[in-house]
């Protein structure tokens, strides 16, 4: 279970050895899962900069085992990020049909803010290029436009503005471990987005 209430889905277990084209042995499949779990936790705590040796140590395997499953740290990070962003996209899409578009929009922003406070890799995750990032931005855009149409969010804000604001918030809070600071900064951001009477 992820902080913020959502399930974090890890990528489907690879059932074949890509190099040999044969099914993974049970112990190899368990090691791959251990590596993914350790990487998810390490990236969440330290961001992308965590050394691969530390991930291997947390998983209780050697660095060679990590490299057998993931040819680079980038590939491992991508596997972890894919699960995290897929979960965020699913959550945003589920909120898109809410009866209160403003509550759906601000609830999703609160989830992102909460995850960014607890998971230091989220800023890196939303910056990763690719179709998943585009899916996330599109889902966020839909929530934003629906909230604007309902009069909950000020007009003139577009999704790209929102991404800039979120990235700025992430960067500004990167060194802070005080949850109260995170809450205050998010409150200011949310208040600035609300429509004025």
C-alpha positions in Angstrom: 0.0 0.0 0.0 1.4 3.4 -0.9 1.3 6.4 1.3 -1.7 8.4 0.2 -3.9 5.3 0.2 -3.3 4.0 -3.3 -1.9 0.7 -4.2 1.5 0.6 -5.8 1.7 -2.0 -8.5 5.1 -3.3 -9.3 5.7 -4.3 -13.0 4.5 -7.7 -13.9 6.9 -10.4 -12.9 9.1 -11.3 -15.8 8.6 -15.0 -16.5 11.4 -15.6 -18.9 15.1 -15.0 -18.9 15.4 -12.4 -21.7 18.9 -13.5 -22.6 18.2 -17.3 -22.7 14.5 -17.2 -23.7 13.6 -19.7 -21.0 11.4 -19.4 -17.9 13.0 -17.8 -14.8 13.7 -20.3 -12.1 11.7 -19.8 -8.9 14.7 -18.4 -7.0 15.5 -16.0 -9.8 11.9 -14.7 -9.8 12.1 -14.3 -6.0 15.4 -12.4 -6.3 14.0 -10.1 -9.0 11.0 -9.3 -6.8 13.4 -8.6 -3.8 15.4 -6.2 -6.0 12.3 -4.4 -7.1 11.0 -4.0 -3.5 14.3 -2.8 -2.3 14.7 -0.4 -5.2 11.2 1.0 -4.6 12.0 1.7 -1.0 15.5 3.1 -1.7 14.4 5.4 -4.5 11.5 6.6 -2.4 13.9 7.5 0.5 16.8 8.8 -1.5 15.7 9.6 -5.0 17.6 8.5 -8.1 21.0 9.1 -6.5 20.9 5.9 -4.4 23.9 3.6 -5.3 23.0 0.3 -6.9 25.2 -1.5 -4.4 22.9 -0.2 -1.6 19.9 -1.5 -3.4 21.6 -4.9 -3.8 22.5 -4.9 -0.1 18.9 -4.0 0.9 17.6 -6.8 -1.3 20.0 -9.3 0.3 21.6 -10.1 -3.1 24.9 -9.3 -4.8 25.2 -6.5 -7.4 25.6 -9.2 -10.1 22.1 -10.4 -9.4 20.7 -6.9 -9.8 22.5 -6.6 -13.2 21.2 -10.0 -14.3 17.6 -8.7 -14.0 18.2 -5.0 -14.8 21.1 -4.1 -17.1 21.5 -0.6 -15.6 20.3 1.5 -12.8 18.3 3.4 -15.3 16.4 0.2 -16.2 15.7 -0.6 -12.6 14.6 3.0 -11.9 12.3 2.8 -15.0 10.7 -0.4 -13.7 10.0 1.2 -10.3 8.8 4.5 -11.8 6.5 2.7 -14.3 4.6 1.1 -11.4 4.4 4.4 -9.5 3.3 6.5 -12.5 0.8 3.8 -13.7 -0.8 3.9 -10.3 -1.0 7.8 -10.3 -2.5 7.7 -13.9 -5.1 5.1 -12.8 -6.0 7.2 -9.7 -6.4 10.4 -11.8 -8.6 8.6 -14.4 -10.8 7.2 -11.6 -11.3 10.7 -10.2 -12.2 12.1 -13.6 -15.8 11.0 -13.2 -16.3 12.3 -9.7 -19.5 14.3 -9.0 -17.4 17.1 -7.4 -14.6 17.9 -10.0 -13.0 20.4 -7.6 -12.7 17.9 -4.8 -11.3 15.3 -7.3 -8.7 17.8 -8.6 -7.5 19.0 -5.2 -7.6 15.5 -3.8 -5.3 14.3 -6.6 -3.0 17.2 -6.0 -2.9 16.4 -2.3 -2.0 12.8 -3.1 0.9 14.0 -5.3 2.1 16.3 -2.6 1.8 13.6 0.0 3.8 11.1 -2.1 6.4 13.7 -3.0 6.9 14.3 0.8 7.2 10.6 1.4 8.9 9.4 -1.8 11.9 11.4 -2.9 11.9 9.8 -6.4 8.5 11.3 -7.4 10.0 14.5 -8.9 12.4 12.3 -10.9 9.6 10.0 -11.9 7.3 12.7 -13.3 10.3 14.1 -15.3 11.0 10.8 -17.0 10.2 11.1 -20.7 7.8 8.7 -22.4 4.2 7.8 -22.9 3.5 7.2 -19.2 4.5 10.8 -18.4 2.3 12.0 -21.2 -0.6 9.8 -19.8 -0.1 11.4 -16.4 -0.1 14.9 -17.8 -3.2 14.2 -19.9 -5.1 12.8 -16.9 -4.0 15.8 -14.8 -5.2 18.1 -17.6 -8.6 16.4 -17.6 -9.0 16.9 -13.9 -7.9 20.5 -14.2 -10.3 21.4 -17.0 -13.2 19.7 -15.3 -12.4 21.6 -12.0 -12.2 24.8 -14.0 -15.5 24.2 -15.7 -17.1 23.6 -12.3 -15.7 26.9 -11.1 -13.4 25.3 -8.5 -10.1 26.3 -10.1 -9.2 29.7 -11.5 -9.3 30.1 -15.3 -6.2 30.7 -17.3 -4.2 27.9 -15.7 -3.1 25.1 -18.0 -1.6 21.7 -17.2 1.9 22.8 -18.1 1.6 25.6 -15.6 0.6 23.1 -13.0 3.6 20.9 -13.7 5.9 23.8 -13.4 4.3 24.7 -10.0 4.6 21.1 -8.8 8.2 20.8 -9.9 9.0 24.1 -8.2 7.3 22.8 -5.0 9.3 19.5 -5.2 12.6 21.4 -5.7 11.9 23.8 -2.9 11.0 21.1 -0.4 13.7 18.6 -1.4 15.8 19.1 1.7 12.9 19.4 4.2 11.8 16.5 6.3 9.3 18.5 8.3 5.7 17.4 7.3 4.3 20.7 8.5 6.4 22.6 6.0 5.2 20.4 3.2 1.5 20.9 4.3 1.9 24.7 4.4 3.5 24.9 1.0 0.9 22.7 -0.5 -1.9 24.7 1.1 -0.4 27.9 -0.4 -0.2 26.2 -3.8 -3.8 24.9 -3.6 -5.1 28.3 -2.4 -3.4 30.0 -5.3 -5.2 27.6 -7.8 -8.7 28.1 -6.3 -11.1 30.3 -8.2 -11.8 33.7 -6.8 -15.3 34.9 -6.1 
